[in-house]
Amino acid sequence: MYVHIGDNVLIRTVDIITILDKQTIGSSEITTEFLNTQRETTISGDRNTYKSIVITKDAIYYSPIASNTLKRRSYRLTTQDY
């Protein structure tokens, strides 16, 4: 199944590794360093107006949708698969 993360982007639920909220990113130096080193794998989204970040196997997406909403969407779709 797929989850809509905003900006007309759909991601397969099985490809999602983690969904991070904006506050977590700002409070962790390690996460900030990781995102800075992975800039070439960033696919979409505005870095100034994002609410969450979705990390997949192949890319990093900045999403205007809150992390709790994305989590609910992905969980609901994942449980429907089985």
N, CA, C and O atoms as a MOPAC input file, in Angstrom:
PM7 MOZYME 1SCF
protein

 N      0.82800 1    -1.17900 1     0.00000 1
 C      0.00000 1     0.00000 1     0.00000 1
 C      0.88100 1     1.25400 1     0.00000 1
 O      2.08600 1     1.19100 1     0.24100 1
 N      0.25700 1     2.36500 1    -0.27100 1
 C      0.96200 1     3.63600 1    -0.35400 1
 C      0.40300 1     4.62200 1     0.66500 1
 O     -0.76700 1     4.55700 1     1.04000 1
 N      1.26700 1     5.53700 1     1.10400 1
 C      0.84000 1     6.59200 1     2.01000 1
 C      1.13800 1     7.93900 1     1.34500 1
 O      2.21700 1     8.14500 1     0.78900 1
 N      0.17300 1     8.84100 1     1.41200 1
 C      0.33100 1    10.17800 1     0.84800 1
 C      1.02500 1    11.04500 1     1.88600 1
 O      0.53100 1    11.17200 1     3.00600 1
 N      2.17400 1    11.65200 1     1.53800 1
 C      2.92500 1    12.45900 1     2.50200 1
 C      2.86800 1    13.95000 1     2.19300 1
 O      3.59900 1    14.73600 1     2.79400 1
 N      2.01200 1    14.33900 1     1.26900 1
 C      1.87600 1    15.74500 1     0.90400 1
 C      2.60500 1    16.05800 1    -0.38000 1
 O      3.41500 1    15.26100 1    -0.85300 1
 N      2.32200 1    17.21200 1    -0.94500 1
 C      2.94300 1    17.66200 1    -2.20100 1
 C      2.82300 1    16.63900 1    -3.31900 1
 O      3.73900 1    16.48000 1    -4.12600 1
 N      1.68000 1    15.93900 1    -3.36400 1
 C      1.40800 1    14.93800 1    -4.40300 1
 C      2.44900 1    13.82600 1    -4.46500 1
 O      2.80300 1    13.35600 1    -5.54600 1
 N      2.93600 1    13.41100 1    -3.30200 1
 C      3.93700 1    12.34400 1    -3.21900 1
 C      3.33300 1    11.15300 1    -2.49100 1
 O      2.76000 1    11.29200 1    -1.41000 1
 N      3.47000 1     9.98000 1    -3.10100 1
 C      3.05000 1     8.72300 1    -2.49400 1
 C      4.28100 1     7.85500 1    -2.26900 1
 O      5.17400 1     7.79100 1    -3.11400 1
 N      4.31600 1     7.18700 1    -1.11600 1
 C      5.43800 1     6.31400 1    -0.78100 1
 C      4.87000 1     4.96800 1    -0.36000 1
 O      3.85600 1     4.89900 1     0.33400 1
 N      5.53300 1     3.89800 1    -0.78700 1
 C      5.11900 1     2.56700 1    -0.35400 1
 C      5.36700 1     2.42400 1     1.14100 1
 O      6.42900 1     2.80900 1     1.63000 1
 N      4.41300 1     1.88200 1     1.86700 1
 C      4.55300 1     1.75100 1     3.32000 1
 C      5.69100 1     0.81600 1     3.70700 1
 O      6.31900 1     1.01700 1     4.74700 1
 N      5.96700 1    -0.19000 1     2.90600 1
 C      7.05300 1    -1.12100 1     3.24000 1
 C      8.42600 1    -0.49000 1     3.08400 1
 O      9.40100 1    -1.00900 1     3.62600 1
 N      8.52900 1     0.62400 1     2.35300 1
 C      9.81000 1     1.30200 1     2.16200 1
 C     10.13000 1     2.29900 1     3.27400 1
 O     11.27200 1     2.74600 1     3.38000 1
 N      9.16100 1     2.65400 1     4.09500 1
 C      9.38500 1     3.65500 1     5.13700 1
 C     10.20700 1     3.06000 1     6.27000 1
 O      9.85800 1     2.02200 1     6.83300 1
 N     11.30500 1     3.73700 1     6.59400 1
 C     12.15100 1     3.32500 1     7.71200 1
 C     11.73100 1     4.05700 1     8.97800 1
 O     11.54500 1     3.43900 1    10.02600 1
 N     11.58100 1     5.38300 1     8.87800 1
 C     11.16000 1     6.16400 1    10.03600 1
 C     10.49300 1     7.46100 1     9.61100 1
 O     10.70400 1     7.95600 1     8.50400 1
 N      9.68900 1     7.99300 1    10.50600 1
 C      9.05700 1     9.29500 1    10.32700 1
 C      9.44900 1    10.14100 1    11.53100 1
 O      9.16600 1     9.77400 1    12.67200 1
 N     10.09700 1    11.26600 1    11.28000 1
 C     10.58800 1    12.13800 1    12.34900 1
 C      9.83000 1    13.45700 1    12.34300 1
 O      9.49800 1    13.98700 1    11.28300 1
 N      9.56000 1    13.98000 1    13.52500 1
 C      8.92100 1    15.28900 1    13.58800 1
 C      9.97400 1    16.39000 1    13.65200 1
 O     11.14600 1    16.12900 1    13.92700 1
 N      9.55200 1    17.60200 1    13.39800 1
 C     10.45900 1    18.73800 1    13.29600 1
 C     11.21600 1    19.00200 1    14.60700 1
 O     12.39100 1    19.36900 1    14.57700 1
 N     10.55500 1    18.81800 1    15.75100 1
 C     11.19800 1    19.05900 1    17.03200 1
 C     12.31900 1    18.05700 1    17.30400 1
 O     13.35100 1    18.42400 1    17.86700 1
 N     12.13000 1    16.81800 1    16.91900 1
 C     13.16300 1    15.80000 1    17.11100 1
 C     14.41300 1    16.13300 1    16.31800 1
 O     15.53200 1    15.95800 1    16.80000 1
 N     14.21900 1    16.60400 1    15.12800 1
 C     15.34500 1    16.92500 1    14.25600 1
 C     16.14700 1    18.08900 1    14.81400 1
 O     17.37800 1    18.06100 1    14.80900 1
 N     15.45100 1    19.11100 1    15.29500 1
 C     16.13300 1    20.27900 1    15.82700 1
 C     16.86300 1    20.02500 1    17.12400 1
 O     17.82000 1    20.73300 1    17.43800 1
 N     16.43700 1    19.03300 1    17.88800 1
 C     17.05200 1    18.78600 1    19.18200 1
 C     18.17500 1    17.76400 1    19.14100 1
 O     18.84700 1    17.55500 1    20.15200 1
 N     18.39500 1    17.12700 1    18.01100 1
 C     19.41900 1    16.08700 1    17.90900 1
 C     20.51400 1    16.48700 1    16.92900 1
 O     20.25300 1    16.68400 1    15.74300 1
 N     21.72800 1    16.60600 1    17.42600 1
 C     22.86000 1    16.94000 1    16.55800 1
 C     23.15800 1    15.81500 1    15.58200 1
 O     23.54900 1    16.06900 1    14.44200 1
 N     22.97800 1    14.57900 1    16.01500 1
 C     23.26300 1    13.42900 1    15.16300 1
 C     22.30900 1    13.39400 1    13.97100 1
 O     22.72800 1    13.15400 1    12.83900 1
 N     21.02900 1    13.63400 1    14.23300 1
 C     20.03700 1    13.64400 1    13.15500 1
 C     20.31000 1    14.78100 1    12.17900 1
 O     20.22500 1    14.59200 1    10.96500 1
 N     20.63300 1    15.94700 1    12.69600 1
 C     20.95100 1    17.09200 1    11.84000 1
 C     22.15900 1    16.78700 1    10.96800 1
 O     22.16300 1    17.09900 1     9.77700 1
 N     23.17700 1    16.18400 1    11.55000 1
 C     24.38200 1    15.82500 1    10.78800 1
 C     24.05300 1    14.80100 1     9.70700 1
 O     24.53600 1    14.91300 1     8.58100 1
 N     23.23400 1    13.80500 1    10.04000 1
 C     22.82200 1    12.79900 1     9.06700 1
 C     22.10800 1    13.43600 1     7.88600 1
 O     22.41300 1    13.12800 1     6.73400 1
 N     21.15400 1    14.32500 1     8.16600 1
 C     20.39600 1    14.97100 1     7.09600 1
 C     21.28300 1    15.85200 1     6.22800 1
 O     21.07800 1    15.93600 1     5.01800 1
 N     22.25900 1    16.50400 1     6.83000 1
 C     23.18200 1    17.34000 1     6.06000 1
 C     24.06700 1    16.50500 1     5.14500 1
 O     24.37900 1    16.93400 1     4.03400 1
 N     24.47500 1    15.32400 1     5.59000 1
 C     25.32200 1    14.47300 1     4.75000 1
 C     24.53400 1    13.74800 1     3.66600 1
 O     25.11200 1    13.27200 1     2.68900 1
 N     23.22300 1    13.66300 1     3.83500 1
 C     22.37700 1    12.96100 1     2.87300 1
 C     21.59600 1    13.90500 1     1.96700 1
 O     20.55100 1    13.52100 1     1.44300 1
 N     22.06100 1    15.09500 1     1.77600 1
 C     21.31500 1    16.07400 1     0.97100 1
 C     21.07100 1    15.62200 1    -0.45600 1
 O     20.05300 1    15.98600 1    -1.04400 1
 N     21.97100 1    14.84300 1    -1.02600 1
 C     21.79200 1    14.41500 1    -2.41800 1
 C     20.66700 1    13.39800 1    -2.56700 1
 O     20.18300 1    13.18300 1    -3.67800 1
 N     20.23900 1    12.76500 1    -1.47200 1
 C     19.14000 1    11.80200 1    -1.56700 1
 C     17.78700 1    12.42200 1    -1.23000 1
 O     16.77200 1    11.72700 1    -1.23200 1
 N     17.76400 1    13.70900 1    -0.94500 1
 C     16.50400 1    14.38200 1    -0.65200 1
 C     15.70400 1    14.53800 1    -1.93900 1
 O     16.19900 1    15.07900 1    -2.92800 1
 N     14.48900 1    14.07000 1    -1.91700 1
 C     13.67000 1    14.05000 1    -3.12200 1
 C     12.77600 1    15.26900 1    -3.23200 1
 O     12.83900 1    15.99400 1    -4.22500 1
 N     11.95200 1    15.50300 1    -2.24100 1
 C     10.97200 1    16.56200 1    -2.39600 1
 C     10.72600 1    17.27500 1    -1.08700 1
 O     11.14900 1    16.83700 1    -0.01700 1
 N     10.03300 1    18.37900 1    -1.20900 1
 C      9.63000 1    19.12600 1    -0.03400 1
 C     10.45500 1    20.37300 1     0.16400 1
 O     11.59800 1    20.47100 1    -0.28200 1
 N      9.85700 1    21.30700 1     0.83400 1
 C     10.51400 1    22.56800 1     1.13900 1
 C     11.13500 1    22.46600 1     2.52300 1
 O     10.44200 1    22.16300 1     3.49400 1
 N     12.40800 1    22.71200 1     2.61800 1
 C     13.10000 1    22.59100 1     3.89800 1
 C     12.71000 1    23.67600 1     4.88900 1
 O     13.03500 1    23.57200 1     6.07100 1
 N     12.03100 1    24.69600 1     4.44000 1
 C     11.63400 1    25.77900 1     5.33400 1
 C     10.24300 1    25.59400 1     5.92400 1
 O      9.95000 1    26.13600 1     6.99000 1
 N      9.38500 1    24.84200 1     5.25300 1
 C      7.99600 1    24.72800 1     5.70600 1
 C      7.58600 1    23.30300 1     6.05400 1
 O      6.39100 1    23.01300 1     6.09100 1
 N      8.50300 1    22.43300 1     6.30300 1
 C      8.15600 1    21.04800 1     6.60300 1
 C      7.71400 1    20.88100 1     8.05800 1
 O      8.08000 1    21.67400 1     8.92500 1
 N      6.92000 1    19.83400 1     8.30900 1
 C      6.50600 1    19.47900 1     9.66600 1
 C      7.10300 1    18.14800 1    10.09000 1
 O      7.22200 1    17.86200 1    11.28100 1
 N      7.48000 1    17.32900 1     9.09900 1
 C      8.07800 1    16.03500 1     9.40800 1
 C      8.98400 1    15.60400 1     8.26500 1
 O      8.95200 1    16.16200 1     7.16800 1
 N      9.79000 1    14.59500 1     8.55700 1
 C     10.68900 1    14.02700 1     7.55600 1
 C     10.43100 1    12.52300 1     7.50200 1
 O     10.35300 1    11.85500 1     8.53200 1
 N     10.30300 1    12.00900 1     6.28600 1
 C     10.09700 1    10.58300 1     6.07400 1
 C     11.36900 1    10.03900 1     5.44100 1
 O     11.79300 1    10.48800 1     4.37700 1
 N     11.97000 1     9.06300 1     6.11500 1
 C     13.19400 1     8.44300 1     5.60600 1
 C     12.83800 1     7.05700 1     5.09100 1
 O     12.26500 1     6.23600 1     5.80800 1
 N     13.19300 1     6.81400 1     3.82700 1
 C     12.95300 1     5.51600 1     3.20100 1
 C     14.28800 1     4.87000 1     2.86600 1
 O     15.35000 1     5.41700 1     3.16400 1
 N     14.22000 1     3.70500 1     2.24600 1
 C     15.44200 1     3.00100 1     1.86400 1
 C     16.30300 1     3.82700 1     0.91200 1
 O     17.53100 1     3.80200 1     0.99500 1
 N     15.65100 1     4.55800 1     0.01100 1
 C     16.37300 1     5.23200 1    -1.05600 1
 C     16.39200 1     6.74200 1    -0.99300 1
 O     17.18000 1     7.37300 1    -1.69800 1
 N     15.53900 1     7.34600 1    -0.16300 1
 C     15.42000 1     8.80200 1    -0.21800 1
 C     14.94200 1     9.37400 1     1.11400 1
 O     14.51000 1     8.65700 1     2.01700 1
 N     15.04000 1    10.70300 1     1.19000 1
 C     14.54100 1    11.46200 1     2.32800 1
 C     13.53700 1    12.46700 1     1.79500 1
 O     13.82100 1    13.19000 1     0.84000 1
 N     12.35500 1    12.51400 1     2.41400 1
 C     11.28400 1    13.39200 1     1.98500 1
 C     10.93500 1    14.36900 1     3.10400 1
 O     10.73500 1    13.95800 1     4.24700 1
 N     10.86100 1    15.65300 1     2.78200 1
 C     10.37400 1    16.66900 1     3.70800 1
 C      8.87600 1    16.80400 1     3.46400 1
 O      8.44900 1    17.06800 1     2.34000 1
 N      8.07900 1    16.62200 1     4.51100 1
 C      6.62600 1    16.59300 1     4.35900 1
 C      5.96100 1    17.74300 1     5.11200 1
 O      6.36500 1    18.06400 1     6.23000 1
 N      4.94400 1    18.36700 1     4.51100 1
 C      4.19700 1    19.41200 1     5.19800 1
 C      3.13100 1    18.85500 1     6.14600 1
 O      2.40100 1    19.62300 1     6.77200 1
 N      3.03600 1    17.53100 1     6.25600 1
 C      2.04700 1    16.87900 1     7.10900 1
 C      2.71100 1    16.45900 1     8.41800 1
 O      3.85700 1    16.01000 1     8.42100 1
 N      1.99600 1    16.60500 1     9.52000 1
 C      2.53200 1    16.27100 1    10.84100 1
 C      2.88300 1    14.78500 1    10.94600 1
 O      2.25100 1    13.93900 1    10.31400 1
 N      3.89600 1    14.48500 1    11.75200 1
 C      4.37200 1    13.11100 1    11.88600 1
 C      3.31100 1    12.17500 1    12.46700 1
 O      3.23600 1    11.01500 1    12.06300 1
 N      2.49500 1    12.65000 1    13.40000 1
 C      1.43400 1    11.80900 1    13.96000 1
 C      0.41400 1    11.40000 1    12.90300 1
 O     -0.06900 1    10.26800 1    12.90600 1
 N      0.09100 1    12.30500 1    12.01600 1
 C     -0.84900 1    12.00200 1    10.93400 1
 C     -0.24800 1    10.97100 1     9.98500 1
 O     -0.92200 1    10.02200 1     9.58600 1
 N      1.01600 1    11.15600 1     9.62700 1
 C      1.67300 1    10.19600 1     8.73600 1
 C      1.78300 1     8.82500 1     9.39100 1
 O      1.60700 1     7.80000 1     8.73200 1
 N      2.07000 1     8.80900 1    10.67700 1
 C      2.16800 1     7.54100 1    11.39100 1
 C      0.83000 1     6.80800 1    11.35800 1
 O      0.78500 1     5.60900 1    11.08200 1
 N     -0.26300 1     7.52600 1    11.63900 1
 C     -1.59100 1     6.92100 1    11.60900 1
 C     -1.91100 1     6.36800 1    10.21900 1
 O     -2.43300 1     5.26100 1    10.08700 1
 N     -1.59800 1     7.14000 1     9.20000 1
 C     -1.87700 1     6.69700 1     7.82400 1
 C     -1.08100 1     5.44500 1     7.48900 1
 O     -1.63800 1     4.48700 1     6.95200 1
 N      0.20100 1     5.43700 1     7.79500 1
 C      1.03900 1     4.29200 1     7.43800 1
 C      0.67900 1     3.06800 1     8.26200 1
 O      0.70500 1     1.95200 1     7.74300 1
 N      0.34400 1     3.24900 1     9.53500 1
 C     -0.02800 1     2.10500 1    10.37100 1
 C     -1.32400 1     1.47400 1     9.88500 1
 O     -1.43000 1     0.25200 1     9.78600 1
 N     -2.28800 1     2.29800 1     9.58900 1
 C     -3.57700 1     1.79600 1     9.12500 1
 C     -3.40700 1     1.02700 1     7.81800 1
 O     -4.02800 1    -0.02100 1     7.64100 1
 N     -2.58800 1     1.51900 1     6.90900 1
 C     -2.37400 1     0.84800 1     5.62900 1
 C     -1.57200 1    -0.42300 1     5.79400 1
 O     -1.82800 1    -1.40900 1     5.10300 1
 N     -0.59800 1    -0.42100 1     6.70500 1
 C      0.22400 1    -1.60300 1     6.91600 1
 C     -0.59800 1    -2.74100 1     7.50500 1
 O     -0.44500 1    -3.89100 1     7.09500 1
 N     -1.46900 1    -2.43200 1     8.46500 1
 C     -2.28300 1    -3.48100 1     9.07000 1
 C     -3.32700 1    -4.02700 1     8.09800 1
 O     -3.77300 1    -5.16400 1     8.25300 1
 N     -3.72000 1    -3.24800 1     7.11000 1
 C     -4.66800 1    -3.73500 1     6.11100 1
 C     -4.01200 1    -4.72100 1     5.15900 1
 O     -4.69600 1    -5.55200 1     4.56200 1
 N     -2.67200 1    -4.64000 1     5.00700 1
 C     -1.97600 1    -5.53800 1     4.10100 1
 C     -2.04300 1    -6.99100 1     4.58300 1
 O     -1.99400 1    -7.91600 1     3.77100 1
 N     -2.15400 1    -7.19300 1     5.88500 1
 C     -2.04500 1    -8.54400 1     6.43700 1
 C     -3.35200 1    -9.07900 1     6.85700 1
 O     -3.43100 1   -10.20700 1     7.34300 1

